[in-house]
Amino acid sequence: MIRYTLCCDQAHEFEGWFAGSAEFDRQKASGFLTCPICGSGEVSKALMAPSVSTARAKEATQALAVSDVQKQAFEKIKQAMREIRDSSEDVGRRFPEEARKIHYGETEARGIIGEASPVEVKSLIEEGIAVAPLPVLPDDVN
């Protein structure tokens, strides 16, 4: 996993963890990266100092161990994601079209998942169609 310091167009800084540089690029292109402070989708990598492994750094890493409560919460998130995927039809790139058909009563109501560009997502939301990004979990890319 790679940790990036990110910055939005409103100069808010925050961190993001990614399986690699390509995963950051994919999430940015998909519109899944937003500022947790203001919600802006204009997010970029901030300049960062390189990480050098030292005894102090190793101590700090050990201090970041996940607690049992956090492990349980993460397992609940993974279970919820499995349930969402198992109970939804994957419509792929047809997601915006299918979401509109469901919203306007042109086809049966059902849970769907798929892909949409940031522009398509914005358009769906402006039409009053409820959509939400699905998080990419570490197990999804490992």
N, CA, C and O atoms as a GROMACS GRO file, in nm:
protein
  568
    1MET      N    1   0.084  -0.118   0.000
    1MET     CA    2   0.000   0.000   0.000
    1MET      C    3   0.089   0.125   0.000
    1MET      O    4   0.196   0.128   0.061
    2ILE      N    5   0.040   0.226  -0.070
    2ILE     CA    6   0.111   0.354  -0.077
    2ILE      C    7   0.024   0.461  -0.013
    2ILE      O    8  -0.096   0.469  -0.040
    3ARG      N    9   0.086   0.544   0.071
    3ARG     CA   10   0.014   0.655   0.132
    3ARG      C   11   0.052   0.782   0.060
    3ARG      O   12   0.170   0.816   0.048
    4TYR      N   13  -0.050   0.852   0.011
    4TYR     CA   14  -0.027   0.980  -0.053
    4TYR      C   15  -0.089   1.090   0.031
    4TYR      O   16  -0.196   1.073   0.089
    5THR      N   17  -0.021   1.204   0.036
    5THR     CA   18  -0.083   1.325   0.088
    5THR      C   19  -0.154   1.387  -0.030
    5THR      O   20  -0.093   1.411  -0.135
    6LEU      N   21  -0.284   1.413  -0.014
    6LEU     CA   22  -0.365   1.466  -0.122
    6LEU      C   23  -0.409   1.607  -0.088
    6LEU      O   24  -0.411   1.646   0.029
    7CYS      N   25  -0.444   1.683  -0.190
    7CYS     CA   26  -0.487   1.821  -0.172
    7CYS      C   27  -0.599   1.848  -0.271
    7CYS      O   28  -0.590   1.808  -0.388
    8CYS      N   29  -0.704   1.917  -0.227
    8CYS     CA   30  -0.813   1.954  -0.318
    8CYS      C   31  -0.792   2.095  -0.369
    8CYS      O   32  -0.700   2.164  -0.326
    9ASP      N   33  -0.877   2.138  -0.461
    9ASP     CA   34  -0.864   2.272  -0.518
    9ASP      C   35  -0.895   2.383  -0.417
    9ASP      O   36  -0.875   2.501  -0.447
   10GLN      N   37  -0.945   2.346  -0.299
   10GLN     CA   38  -0.971   2.443  -0.193
   10GLN      C   39  -0.857   2.444  -0.090
   10GLN      O   40  -0.869   2.505   0.016
   11ALA      N   41  -0.747   2.375  -0.123
   11ALA     CA   42  -0.625   2.368  -0.041
   11ALA      C   43  -0.642   2.287   0.087
   11ALA      O   44  -0.564   2.305   0.181
   12HIS      N   45  -0.742   2.198   0.094
   12HIS     CA   46  -0.754   2.108   0.208
   12HIS      C   47  -0.659   1.990   0.185
   12HIS      O   48  -0.658   1.932   0.076
   13GLU      N   49  -0.580   1.955   0.286
   13GLU     CA   50  -0.491   1.841   0.275
   13GLU      C   51  -0.546   1.724   0.355
   13GLU      O   52  -0.602   1.741   0.463
   14PHE      N   53  -0.528   1.604   0.299
   14PHE     CA   54  -0.572   1.481   0.364
   14PHE      C   55  -0.491   1.366   0.308
   14PHE      O   56  -0.419   1.384   0.209
   15GLU      N   57  -0.501   1.248   0.368
   15GLU     CA   58  -0.423   1.134   0.324
   15GLU      C   59  -0.512   1.033   0.254
   15GLU      O   60  -0.632   1.025   0.280
   16GLY      N   61  -0.452   0.956   0.166
   16GLY     CA   62  -0.520   0.846   0.101
   16GLY      C   63  -0.425   0.729   0.087
   16GLY      O   64  -0.305   0.748   0.064
   17TRP      N   65  -0.477   0.609   0.101
   17TRP     CA   66  -0.397   0.487   0.088
   17TRP      C   67  -0.442   0.416  -0.038
   17TRP      O   68  -0.562   0.400  -0.062
   18PHE      N   69  -0.346   0.372  -0.119
   18PHE     CA   70  -0.376   0.310  -0.247
   18PHE      C   71  -0.288   0.188  -0.266
   18PHE      O   72  -0.178   0.180  -0.214
   19ALA      N   73  -0.339   0.092  -0.343
   19ALA     CA   74  -0.262  -0.028  -0.372
   19ALA      C   75  -0.140   0.005  -0.458
   19ALA      O   76  -0.043  -0.071  -0.459
   20GLY      N   77  -0.144   0.115  -0.528
   20GLY     CA   78  -0.033   0.158  -0.611
   20GLY      C   79  -0.070   0.287  -0.682
   20GLY      O   80  -0.182   0.336  -0.669
   21SER      N   81   0.024   0.340  -0.757
   21SER     CA   82   0.001   0.465  -0.830
   21SER      C   83  -0.111   0.450  -0.931
   21SER      O   84  -0.191   0.542  -0.950
   22ALA      N   85  -0.118   0.334  -0.997
   22ALA     CA   86  -0.224   0.310  -1.095
   22ALA      C   87  -0.362   0.312  -1.030
   22ALA      O   88  -0.459   0.358  -1.090
   23GLU      N   89  -0.371   0.264  -0.907
   23GLU     CA   90  -0.500   0.264  -0.836
   23GLU      C   91  -0.542   0.407  -0.804
   23GLU      O   92  -0.661   0.440  -0.815
   24PHE      N   93  -0.448   0.493  -0.766
   24PHE     CA   94  -0.480   0.634  -0.746
   24PHE      C   95  -0.534   0.693  -0.875
   24PHE      O   96  -0.638   0.759  -0.874
   25ASP      N   97  -0.465   0.668  -0.986
   25ASP     CA   98  -0.507   0.721  -1.116
   25ASP      C   99  -0.645   0.670  -1.154
   25ASP      O  100  -0.727   0.746  -1.205
   26ARG      N  101  -0.672   0.542  -1.129
   26ARG     CA  102  -0.802   0.483  -1.163
   26ARG      C  103  -0.914   0.548  -1.082
   26ARG      O  104  -1.018   0.584  -1.136
   27GLN      N  105  -0.892   0.562  -0.951
   27GLN     CA  106  -0.995   0.622  -0.866
   27GLN      C  107  -1.018   0.768  -0.902
   27GLN      O  108  -1.132   0.816  -0.898
   28LYS      N  109  -0.912   0.840  -0.936
   28LYS     CA  110  -0.927   0.980  -0.975
   28LYS      C  111  -1.008   0.990  -1.103
   28LYS      O  112  -1.099   1.072  -1.114
   29ALA      N  113  -0.974   0.906  -1.202
   29ALA     CA  114  -1.044   0.909  -1.330
   29ALA      C  115  -1.190   0.867  -1.314
   29ALA      O  116  -1.277   0.914  -1.388
   30SER      N  117  -1.218   0.779  -1.217
   30SER     CA  118  -1.355   0.732  -1.195
   30SER      C  119  -1.439   0.830  -1.114
   30SER      O  120  -1.561   0.814  -1.105
   31GLY      N  121  -1.375   0.931  -1.057
   31GLY     CA  122  -1.448   1.028  -0.977
   31GLY      C  123  -1.472   0.983  -0.834
   31GLY      O  124  -1.554   1.042  -0.763
   32PHE      N  125  -1.402   0.879  -0.790
   32PHE     CA  126  -1.421   0.828  -0.655
   32PHE      C  127  -1.341   0.903  -0.551
   32PHE      O  128  -1.363   0.885  -0.431
   33LEU      N  129  -1.248   0.988  -0.593
   33LEU     CA  130  -1.168   1.064  -0.499
   33LEU      C  131  -1.234   1.199  -0.475
   33LEU      O  132  -1.250   1.279  -0.568
   34THR      N  133  -1.270   1.224  -0.353
   34THR     CA  134  -1.326   1.354  -0.316
   34THR      C  135  -1.266   1.399  -0.184
   34THR      O  136  -1.224   1.317  -0.102
   35CYS      N  137  -1.262   1.528  -0.165
   35CYS     CA  138  -1.210   1.585  -0.041
   35CYS      C  139  -1.307   1.553   0.073
   35CYS      O  140  -1.426   1.582   0.060
   36PRO      N  141  -1.260   1.495   0.183
   36PRO     CA  142  -1.348   1.464   0.294
   36PRO      C  143  -1.394   1.589   0.370
   36PRO      O  144  -1.486   1.582   0.452
   37ILE      N  145  -1.332   1.702   0.343
   37ILE     CA  146  -1.367   1.825   0.412
   37ILE      C  147  -1.474   1.902   0.337
   37ILE      O  148  -1.574   1.943   0.396
   38CYS      N  149  -1.454   1.922   0.204
   38CYS     CA  150  -1.549   2.003   0.128
   38CYS      C  151  -1.621   1.926   0.018
   38CYS      O  152  -1.715   1.979  -0.042
   39GLY      N  153  -1.579   1.803  -0.010
   39GLY     CA  154  -1.645   1.723  -0.113
   39GLY      C  155  -1.597   1.750  -0.254
   39GLY      O  156  -1.651   1.692  -0.348
   40SER      N  157  -1.499   1.834  -0.273
   40SER     CA  158  -1.448   1.866  -0.407
   40SER      C  159  -1.391   1.741  -0.472
   40SER      O  160  -1.324   1.661  -0.407
   41GLY      N  161  -1.417   1.725  -0.601
   41GLY     CA  162  -1.361   1.614  -0.678
   41GLY      C  163  -1.230   1.650  -0.745
   41GLY      O  164  -1.170   1.565  -0.810
   42GLU      N  165  -1.186   1.773  -0.729
   42GLU     CA  166  -1.059   1.818  -0.786
   42GLU      C  167  -0.948   1.787  -0.686
   42GLU      O  168  -0.910   1.872  -0.606
   43VAL      N  169  -0.898   1.665  -0.691
   43VAL     CA  170  -0.799   1.616  -0.595
   43VAL      C  171  -0.670   1.582  -0.668
   43VAL      O  172  -0.674   1.523  -0.776
   44SER      N  173  -0.557   1.619  -0.609
   44SER     CA  174  -0.427   1.585  -0.667
   44SER      C  175  -0.332   1.545  -0.555
   44SER      O  176  -0.357   1.569  -0.437
   45LYS      N  177  -0.221   1.484  -0.595
   45LYS     CA  178  -0.117   1.446  -0.499
   45LYS      C  179  -0.042   1.572  -0.458
   45LYS      O  180  -0.011   1.655  -0.542
   46ALA      N  181  -0.014   1.585  -0.330
   46ALA     CA  182   0.067   1.695  -0.280
   46ALA      C  183   0.212   1.648  -0.275
   46ALA      O  184   0.240   1.528  -0.274
   47LEU      N  185   0.304   1.742  -0.273
   47LEU     CA  186   0.445   1.706  -0.259
   47LEU      C  187   0.467   1.640  -0.124
   47LEU      O  188   0.413   1.684  -0.023
   48MET      N  189   0.546   1.534  -0.124
   48MET     CA  190   0.572   1.461   0.000
   48MET      C  191   0.721   1.435   0.012
   48MET      O  192   0.791   1.418  -0.088
   49ALA      N  193   0.767   1.431   0.135
   49ALA     CA  194   0.905   1.392   0.161
   49ALA      C  195   0.913   1.240   0.151
   49ALA      O  196   0.818   1.172   0.188
   50PRO      N  197   1.024   1.186   0.102
   50PRO     CA  198   1.035   1.040   0.093
   50PRO      C  199   1.037   0.978   0.232
   50PRO      O  200   1.085   1.038   0.328
   51SER      N  201   0.985   0.858   0.241
   51SER     CA  202   0.983   0.786   0.367
   51SER      C  203   1.112   0.707   0.381
   51SER      O  204   1.143   0.624   0.295
   52VAL      N  205   1.185   0.731   0.487
   52VAL     CA  206   1.310   0.662   0.513
   52VAL      C  207   1.288   0.571   0.633
   52VAL      O  208   1.238   0.615   0.736
   53SER      N  209   1.326   0.446   0.619
   53SER     CA  210   1.306   0.350   0.727
   53SER      C  211   1.412   0.370   0.836
   53SER      O  212   1.531   0.354   0.811
   54THR      N  213   1.367   0.405   0.953
   54THR     CA  214   1.456   0.420   1.068
   54THR      C  215   1.394   0.347   1.185
   54THR      O  216   1.280   0.302   1.177
   55ALA      N  217   1.468   0.335   1.292
   55ALA     CA  218   1.414   0.271   1.411
   55ALA      C  219   1.289   0.344   1.459
   55ALA      O  220   1.191   0.282   1.498
   56ARG      N  221   1.294   0.479   1.455
   56ARG     CA  222   1.179   0.559   1.497
   56ARG      C  223   1.059   0.534   1.406
   56ARG      O  224   0.946   0.523   1.453
   57ALA      N  225   1.084   0.525   1.276
   57ALA     CA  226   0.976   0.499   1.181
   57ALA      C  227   0.914   0.362   1.207
   57ALA      O  228   0.792   0.345   1.199
   58LYS      N  229   0.999   0.264   1.239
   58LYS     CA  230   0.946   0.131   1.268
   58LYS      C  231   0.859   0.134   1.394
   58LYS      O  232   0.755   0.068   1.398
   59GLU      N  233   0.900   0.210   1.494
   59GLU     CA  234   0.818   0.224   1.615
   59GLU      C  235   0.684   0.288   1.580
   59GLU      O  236   0.580   0.245   1.629
   60ALA      N  237   0.688   0.391   1.496
   60ALA     CA  238   0.564   0.459   1.458
   60ALA      C  239   0.474   0.364   1.380
   60ALA      O  240   0.352   0.365   1.400
   61THR      N  241   0.531   0.282   1.293
   61THR     CA  242   0.452   0.186   1.217
   61THR      C  243   0.386   0.086   1.311
   61THR      O  244   0.269   0.051   1.294
   62GLN      N  245   0.460   0.040   1.411
   62GLN     CA  246   0.403  -0.055   1.505
   62GLN      C  247   0.290   0.009   1.585
   62GLN      O  248   0.197  -0.060   1.626
   63ALA      N  249   0.297   0.138   1.606
   63ALA     CA  250   0.191   0.207   1.679
   63ALA      C  251   0.062   0.217   1.598
   63ALA      O  252  -0.044   0.248   1.652
   64LEU      N  253   0.072   0.189   1.468
   64LEU     CA  254  -0.045   0.196   1.382
   64LEU      C  255  -0.118   0.063   1.370
   64LEU      O  256  -0.206   0.048   1.285
   65ALA      N  257  -0.085  -0.033   1.453
   65ALA     CA  258  -0.151  -0.162   1.448
   65ALA      C  259  -0.301  -0.145   1.466
   65ALA      O  260  -0.346  -0.062   1.546
   66VAL      N  261  -0.377  -0.223   1.394
   66VAL     CA  262  -0.523  -0.214   1.397
   66VAL      C  263  -0.576  -0.285   1.521
   66VAL      O  264  -0.537  -0.397   1.552
   67SER      N  265  -0.666  -0.217   1.590
   67SER     CA  266  -0.725  -0.276   1.710
   67SER      C  267  -0.830  -0.380   1.670
   67SER      O  268  -0.872  -0.387   1.555
   68ASP      N  269  -0.870  -0.461   1.767
   68ASP     CA  270  -0.973  -0.562   1.742
   68ASP      C  271  -1.104  -0.496   1.700
   68ASP      O  272  -1.174  -0.548   1.614
   69VAL      N  273  -1.136  -0.383   1.759
   69VAL     CA  274  -1.260  -0.312   1.723
   69VAL      C  275  -1.252  -0.267   1.577
   69VAL      O  276  -1.350  -0.280   1.503
   70GLN      N  277  -1.137  -0.215   1.535
   70GLN     CA  278  -1.121  -0.173   1.396
   70GLN      C  279  -1.128  -0.292   1.301
   70GLN      O  280  -1.186  -0.281   1.193
   71LYS      N  281  -1.068  -0.404   1.340
   71LYS     CA  282  -1.074  -0.525   1.257
   71LYS      C  283  -1.218  -0.570   1.240
   71LYS      O  284  -1.260  -0.606   1.129
   72GLN      N  285  -1.295  -0.568   1.348
   72GLN     CA  286  -1.435  -0.608   1.341
   72GLN      C  287  -1.515  -0.513   1.253
   72GLN      O  288  -1.600  -0.557   1.175
   73ALA      N  289  -1.488  -0.384   1.264
   73ALA     CA  290  -1.559  -0.285   1.181
   73ALA      C  291  -1.524  -0.307   1.034
   73ALA      O  292  -1.612  -0.301   0.948
   74PHE      N  293  -1.397  -0.333   1.005
   74PHE     CA  294  -1.356  -0.356   0.867
   74PHE      C  295  -1.423  -0.483   0.813
   74PHE      O  296  -1.467  -0.484   0.697
   75GLU      N  297  -1.432  -0.586   0.893
   75GLU     CA  298  -1.500  -0.709   0.849
   75GLU      C  299  -1.647  -0.682   0.819
   75GLU      O  300  -1.701  -0.738   0.724
   76LYS      N  301  -1.712  -0.596   0.899
   76LYS     CA  302  -1.852  -0.560   0.871
   76LYS      C  303  -1.864  -0.486   0.739
   76LYS      O  304  -1.958  -0.509   0.663
   77ILE      N  305  -1.768  -0.398   0.710
   77ILE     CA  306  -1.769  -0.326   0.582
   77ILE      C  307  -1.752  -0.425   0.467
   77ILE      O  308  -1.823  -0.417   0.366
   78LYS      N  309  -1.658  -0.519   0.482
   78LYS     CA  310  -1.637  -0.618   0.376
   78LYS      C  311  -1.762  -0.703   0.356
   78LYS      O  312  -1.798  -0.734   0.242
   79GLN      N  313  -1.828  -0.741   0.465
   79GLN     CA  314  -1.950  -0.821   0.455
   79GLN      C  315  -2.061  -0.741   0.385
   79GLN      O  316  -2.132  -0.795   0.300
   80ALA      N  317  -2.075  -0.614   0.421
   80ALA     CA  318  -2.176  -0.530   0.357
   80ALA      C  319  -2.148  -0.518   0.207
   80ALA      O  320  -2.241  -0.523   0.126
   81MET      N  321  -2.022  -0.503   0.169
   81MET     CA  322  -1.986  -0.494   0.028
   81MET      C  323  -2.019  -0.623  -0.045
   81MET      O  324  -2.067  -0.620  -0.158
   82ARG      N  325  -1.993  -0.737   0.018
   82ARG     CA  326  -2.028  -0.867  -0.043
   82ARG      C  327  -2.178  -0.875  -0.065
   82ARG      O  328  -2.224  -0.919  -0.170
   83GLU      N  329  -2.256  -0.833   0.036
   83GLU     CA  330  -2.401  -0.839   0.026
   83GLU      C  331  -2.453  -0.746  -0.085
   83GLU      O  332  -2.544  -0.783  -0.159
   84ILE      N  333  -2.394  -0.628  -0.096
   84ILE     CA  334  -2.434  -0.535  -0.203
   84ILE      C  335  -2.405  -0.597  -0.338
   84ILE      O  336  -2.491  -0.597  -0.426
   85ARG      N  337  -2.285  -0.650  -0.356
   85ARG     CA  338  -2.249  -0.710  -0.485
   85ARG      C  339  -2.333  -0.833  -0.516
   85ARG      O  340  -2.375  -0.852  -0.630
   86ASP      N  341  -2.358  -0.916  -0.415
   86ASP     CA  342  -2.436  -1.038  -0.436
   86ASP      C  343  -2.582  -1.010  -0.469
   86ASP      O  344  -2.647  -1.090  -0.537
   87SER      N  345  -2.635  -0.898  -0.420
   87SER     CA  346  -2.778  -0.869  -0.441
   87SER      C  347  -2.801  -0.766  -0.552
   87SER      O  348  -2.912  -0.714  -0.567
   88SER      N  349  -2.697  -0.736  -0.629
   88SER     CA  350  -2.709  -0.636  -0.734
   88SER      C  351  -2.669  -0.696  -0.869
   88SER      O  352  -2.589  -0.789  -0.876
   89GLU      N  353  -2.727  -0.640  -0.973
   89GLU     CA  354  -2.690  -0.679  -1.108
   89GLU      C  355  -2.578  -0.587  -1.155
   89GLU      O  356  -2.591  -0.465  -1.148
   90ASP      N  357  -2.469  -0.644  -1.204
   90ASP     CA  358  -2.358  -0.564  -1.255
   90ASP      C  359  -2.388  -0.531  -1.401
   90ASP      O  360  -2.385  -0.618  -1.488
   91VAL      N  361  -2.418  -0.404  -1.427
   91VAL     CA  362  -2.454  -0.360  -1.562
   91VAL      C  363  -2.336  -0.293  -1.633
   91VAL      O  364  -2.351  -0.242  -1.744
   92GLY      N  365  -2.220  -0.292  -1.568
   92GLY     CA  366  -2.099  -0.238  -1.631
   92GLY      C  367  -2.115  -0.092  -1.673
   92GLY      O  368  -2.164  -0.009  -1.596
   93ARG      N  369  -2.073  -0.062  -1.795
   93ARG     CA  370  -2.075   0.075  -1.847
   93ARG      C  371  -2.217   0.124  -1.878
   93ARG      O  372  -2.237   0.242  -1.906
   94ARG      N  373  -2.315   0.034  -1.873
   94ARG     CA  374  -2.454   0.075  -1.896
   94ARG      C  375  -2.517   0.134  -1.770
   94ARG      O  376  -2.637   0.164  -1.769
   95PHE      N  377  -2.438   0.153  -1.664
   95PHE     CA  378  -2.492   0.198  -1.536
   95PHE      C  379  -2.576   0.325  -1.546
   95PHE      O  380  -2.689   0.326  -1.498
   96PRO      N  381  -2.526   0.434  -1.608
   96PRO     CA  382  -2.608   0.557  -1.614
   96PRO      C  383  -2.742   0.533  -1.684
   96PRO      O  384  -2.847   0.580  -1.638
   97GLU      N  385  -2.738   0.461  -1.796
   97GLU     CA  386  -2.860   0.433  -1.872
   97GLU      C  387  -2.959   0.351  -1.789
   97GLU      O  388  -3.078   0.382  -1.784
   98GLU      N  389  -2.910   0.245  -1.725
   98GLU     CA  390  -2.997   0.158  -1.645
   98GLU      C  391  -3.052   0.231  -1.523
   98GLU      O  392  -3.169   0.214  -1.488
   99ALA      N  393  -2.969   0.314  -1.458
   99ALA     CA  394  -3.015   0.390  -1.341
   99ALA      C  395  -3.129   0.483  -1.381
   99ALA      O  396  -3.226   0.497  -1.306
  100ARG      N  397  -3.118   0.546  -1.498
  100ARG     CA  398  -3.225   0.635  -1.546
  100ARG      C  399  -3.352   0.556  -1.576
  100ARG      O  400  -3.462   0.599  -1.539
  101LYS      N  401  -3.338   0.441  -1.642
  101LYS     CA  402  -3.455   0.358  -1.673
  101LYS      C  403  -3.529   0.318  -1.546
  101LYS      O  404  -3.652   0.321  -1.541
  102ILE      N  405  -3.455   0.281  -1.443
  102ILE     CA  406  -3.517   0.243  -1.314
  102ILE      C  407  -3.583   0.365  -1.252
  102ILE      O  408  -3.698   0.358  -1.206
  103HIS      N  409  -3.511   0.476  -1.249
  103HIS     CA  410  -3.564   0.598  -1.186
  103HIS      C  411  -3.693   0.646  -1.252
  103HIS      O  412  -3.786   0.689  -1.184
  104TYR      N  413  -3.699   0.639  -1.384
  104TYR     CA  414  -3.816   0.689  -1.457
  104TYR      C  415  -3.921   0.581  -1.482
  104TYR      O  416  -4.016   0.604  -1.558
  105GLY      N  417  -3.905   0.463  -1.420
  105GLY     CA  418  -4.006   0.358  -1.428
  105GLY      C  419  -4.011   0.287  -1.561
  105GLY      O  420  -4.112   0.224  -1.592
  106GLU      N  421  -3.906   0.293  -1.641
  106GLU     CA  422  -3.903   0.228  -1.772
  106GLU      C  423  -3.864   0.080  -1.762
  106GLU      O  424  -3.882   0.005  -1.858
  107THR      N  425  -3.812   0.041  -1.649
  107THR     CA  426  -3.776  -0.099  -1.625
  107THR      C  427  -3.795  -0.128  -1.477
  107THR      O  428  -3.811  -0.037  -1.396
  108GLU      N  429  -3.794  -0.258  -1.442
  108GLU     CA  430  -3.821  -0.296  -1.303
  108GLU      C  431  -3.714  -0.240  -1.208
  108GLU      O  432  -3.597  -0.230  -1.242
  109ALA      N  433  -3.759  -0.204  -1.089
  109ALA     CA  434  -3.668  -0.154  -0.986
  109ALA      C  435  -3.584  -0.271  -0.935
  109ALA      O  436  -3.637  -0.378  -0.902
  110ARG      N  437  -3.455  -0.249  -0.928
  110ARG     CA  438  -3.363  -0.351  -0.878
  110ARG      C  439  -3.232  -0.284  -0.842
  110ARG      O  440  -3.204  -0.172  -0.886
  111GLY      N  441  -3.152  -0.351  -0.762
  111GLY     CA  442  -3.022  -0.298  -0.727
  111GLY      C  443  -2.925  -0.322  -0.842
  111GLY      O  444  -2.916  -0.434  -0.894
  112ILE      N  445  -2.853  -0.219  -0.881
  112ILE     CA  446  -2.753  -0.234  -0.987
  112ILE      C  447  -2.620  -0.173  -0.942
  112ILE      O  448  -2.616  -0.081  -0.860
  113ILE      N  449  -2.513  -0.227  -0.996
  113ILE     CA  450  -2.380  -0.170  -0.978
  113ILE      C  451  -2.319  -0.161  -1.116
  113ILE      O  452  -2.359  -0.234  -1.208
  114GLY      N  453  -2.221  -0.072  -1.132
  114GLY     CA  454  -2.155  -0.060  -1.261
  114GLY      C  455  -2.059   0.056  -1.260
  114GLY      O  456  -2.012   0.099  -1.154
  115GLU      N  457  -2.029   0.106  -1.378
  115GLU     CA  458  -1.930   0.212  -1.392
  115GLU      C  459  -1.994   0.337  -1.448
  115GLU      O  460  -2.084   0.331  -1.532
  116ALA      N  461  -1.946   0.452  -1.402
  116ALA     CA  462  -1.991   0.581  -1.453
  116ALA      C  463  -1.878   0.681  -1.436
  116ALA      O  464  -1.802   0.676  -1.338
  117SER      N  465  -1.867   0.772  -1.530
  117SER     CA  466  -1.765   0.877  -1.520
  117SER      C  467  -1.812   0.982  -1.420
  117SER      O  468  -1.930   0.986  -1.384
  118PRO      N  469  -1.720   1.068  -1.373
  118PRO     CA  470  -1.761   1.175  -1.282
  118PRO      C  471  -1.871   1.264  -1.341
  118PRO      O  472  -1.962   1.307  -1.270
  119VAL      N  473  -1.862   1.291  -1.470
  119VAL     CA  474  -1.963   1.374  -1.536
  119VAL      C  475  -2.099   1.302  -1.534
  119VAL      O  476  -2.202   1.364  -1.508
  120GLU      N  477  -2.098   1.172  -1.562
  120GLU     CA  478  -2.222   1.095  -1.561
  120GLU      C  479  -2.282   1.090  -1.421
  120GLU      O  480  -2.403   1.104  -1.404
  121VAL      N  481  -2.198   1.069  -1.320
  121VAL     CA  482  -2.246   1.065  -1.181
  121VAL      C  483  -2.309   1.198  -1.143
  121VAL      O  484  -2.417   1.202  -1.083
  122LYS      N  485  -2.243   1.307  -1.177
  122LYS     CA  486  -2.296   1.440  -1.147
  122LYS      C  487  -2.431   1.461  -1.214
  122LYS      O  488  -2.524   1.514  -1.153
  123SER      N  489  -2.443   1.420  -1.337
  123SER     CA  490  -2.570   1.432  -1.411
  123SER      C  491  -2.680   1.350  -1.345
  123SER      O  492  -2.793   1.397  -1.331
  124LEU      N  493  -2.649   1.228  -1.304
  124LEU     CA  494  -2.748   1.143  -1.235
  124LEU      C  495  -2.795   1.209  -1.106
  124LEU      O  496  -2.915   1.213  -1.078
  125ILE      N  497  -2.703   1.260  -1.029
  125ILE     CA  498  -2.737   1.325  -0.902
  125ILE      C  499  -2.824   1.448  -0.927
  125ILE      O  500  -2.920   1.471  -0.855
  126GLU      N  501  -2.790   1.527  -1.030
  126GLU     CA  502  -2.868   1.646  -1.063
  126GLU      C  503  -3.011   1.609  -1.104
  126GLU      O  504  -3.103   1.689  -1.087
  127GLU      N  505  -3.029   1.489  -1.159
  127GLU     CA  506  -3.163   1.442  -1.198
  127GLU      C  507  -3.238   1.384  -1.078
  127GLU      O  508  -3.354   1.345  -1.090
  128GLY      N  509  -3.174   1.379  -0.963
  128GLY     CA  510  -3.239   1.325  -0.844
  128GLY      C  511  -3.228   1.175  -0.830
  128GLY      O  512  -3.302   1.114  -0.754
  129ILE      N  513  -3.135   1.117  -0.903
  129ILE     CA  514  -3.114   0.972  -0.899
  129ILE      C  515  -3.007   0.943  -0.795
  129ILE      O  516  -2.895   0.992  -0.805
  130ALA      N  517  -3.042   0.864  -0.696
  130ALA     CA  518  -2.950   0.834  -0.585
  130ALA      C  519  -2.845   0.733  -0.631
  130ALA      O  520  -2.878   0.620  -0.668
  131VAL      N  521  -2.720   0.776  -0.628
  131VAL     CA  522  -2.606   0.688  -0.659
  131VAL      C  523  -2.499   0.709  -0.554
  131VAL      O  524  -2.491   0.815  -0.491
  132ALA      N  525  -2.416   0.608  -0.536
  132ALA     CA  526  -2.307   0.619  -0.439
  132ALA      C  527  -2.190   0.535  -0.489
  132ALA      O  528  -2.211   0.426  -0.542
  133PRO      N  529  -2.068   0.584  -0.471
  133PRO     CA  530  -1.952   0.504  -0.512
  133PRO      C  531  -1.931   0.388  -0.415
  133PRO      O  532  -1.954   0.400  -0.295
  134LEU      N  533  -1.886   0.277  -0.468
  134LEU     CA  534  -1.849   0.164  -0.384
  134LEU      C  535  -1.700   0.174  -0.356
  134LEU      O  536  -1.622   0.195  -0.448
  135PRO      N  537  -1.660   0.159  -0.230
  135PRO     CA  538  -1.516   0.170  -0.199
  135PRO      C  539  -1.440   0.051  -0.255
  135PRO      O  540  -1.492  -0.060  -0.264
  136VAL      N  541  -1.316   0.076  -0.292
  136VAL     CA  542  -1.226  -0.031  -0.334
  136VAL      C  543  -1.152  -0.073  -0.208
  136VAL      O  544  -1.076   0.004  -0.150
  137LEU      N  545  -1.176  -0.196  -0.166
  137LEU     CA  546  -1.114  -0.247  -0.044
  137LEU      C  547  -0.982  -0.315  -0.075
  137LEU      O  548  -0.962  -0.362  -0.188
  138PRO      N  549  -0.890  -0.322   0.021
  138PRO     CA  550  -0.760  -0.384  -0.004
  138PRO      C  551  -0.771  -0.524  -0.062
  138PRO      O  552  -0.692  -0.561  -0.148
  139ASP      N  553  -0.868  -0.603  -0.017
  139ASP     CA  554  -0.883  -0.738  -0.069
  139ASP      C  555  -0.924  -0.739  -0.216
  139ASP      O  556  -0.902  -0.838  -0.285
  140ASP      N  557  -0.982  -0.629  -0.266
  140ASP     CA  558  -1.024  -0.620  -0.405
  140ASP      C  559  -0.906  -0.609  -0.500
  140ASP      O  560  -0.918  -0.645  -0.617
  141VAL      N  561  -0.793  -0.559  -0.451
  141VAL     CA  562  -0.677  -0.536  -0.537
  141VAL      C  563  -0.559  -0.625  -0.503
  141VAL      O  564  -0.458  -0.620  -0.572
  142ASN      N  565  -0.569  -0.704  -0.400
  142ASN     CA  566  -0.457  -0.794  -0.362
  142ASN      C  567  -0.475  -0.929  -0.424
  142ASN      O  568  -0.392  -1.018  -0.405
   0.00000   0.00000   0.00000
